[in-house]
Amino acid sequence: MVRNEADIVEAFVRHNLTVLDGLAIVDHGSFDATPEILAALVAEGLPVTVARDDSTGHHQVDVMTRLVRDVLARTPADFVCALDADEFLKMRSRPLLDRVLQQVPRGMHALVEWQTYVPDFAAADRAGDVRDCIAGARRLAHERHGLFKVVVARDFLRAPARISAGNHTVVPLADAAGAPRSNPHARLAPEVLALAHLPVRSRDQFIAKVAVGWLATLATRAAPANAAFHWRDVYEDIVAGKELTAERLTEISANYSVPRSEWLSAGEVARVSDPFLADIELRYTQSGRRDPLALVLAFAARLAAGT
């Protein structure tokens, strides 16, 4: 499920198709170049399907649950990786992954490490090239958010369950008596499969991501009180006039999805070189950036119109 990811969506598609059999994408009302880039990739004949969802609210749980069920219903897939557009699969080999997944017991789903990568924001601002930004990003040596990402097994097709917010787990629905059924998960070794997460690529990209994402969360009336706190906190900083310098972006990336009360300074968070990007060529991604104000205003107009 993607929205306004024109800077990274082509890299996401091309890299992950070196690993996966196909990709199913819901374009959540993008109004940057994301729809055109996805259409070009589909026109190449790549195994990509794209559906459009123009709702303003951030109904990720419902959308991703339906999408995973649809993929399992119309394909022979044994497992579906629930991804965001800023996530890149890392694995030693596909045959190894297949062997390990075949050993996951029936009724269980798999969990993979969610590894945060931090670009060199000063260099990225100078170059303006997203491929260099991705390739030069460094992984956090230790994760503190305690979160994983789910690989959904075929049993989900008929299970009374849903994908959790953030695609972190499969969450059971309550039974008639109100008691949740257990949904165990098997944790995969990172050498078998992991997810490289690159949520922050540039100042302009992140301002638009946070502003549109938090406004969409506010428009989702049923959203939990602490939903998308990582967007809320930075949104409040932006409203307060705090500048997103390269140093500040590094700090945000190093503490991504960690409650602000537990943040460390960027210098306290060790990073290691662990490149992941496949040898891909980007044909449609433009090096230039779009003013985030244009994206935010376009979304604000959609909210005001109630569409």
ABEGO torsion letter per residue (X at the ends): XBBGAAAAAAAAAAAAAAABABBBBBBBGBABAAAAAAAAAAAAGBBBBBBBBABABBBAAAAAAAAAAAAAAABABABBBBBBAABBBBBABAAAAAAAAAABBBGBBBBBBBBBBBBBAAAAAAAGBAAAAAAABBBBABBAAGBBBBBBBAAAAABBBBBBBGGABBBBBBBAAGBBBBBBBBBBBAAABBBBBBABABAAAAAAAAAAAAAAAAABAABBAABGAAAAAAAAAAAAGBBBBAAAAAAAAAABGBBAAABBBAAABBBBBBBABBBBBBAABBABBBBAAAAAAAAAAAAAAGX
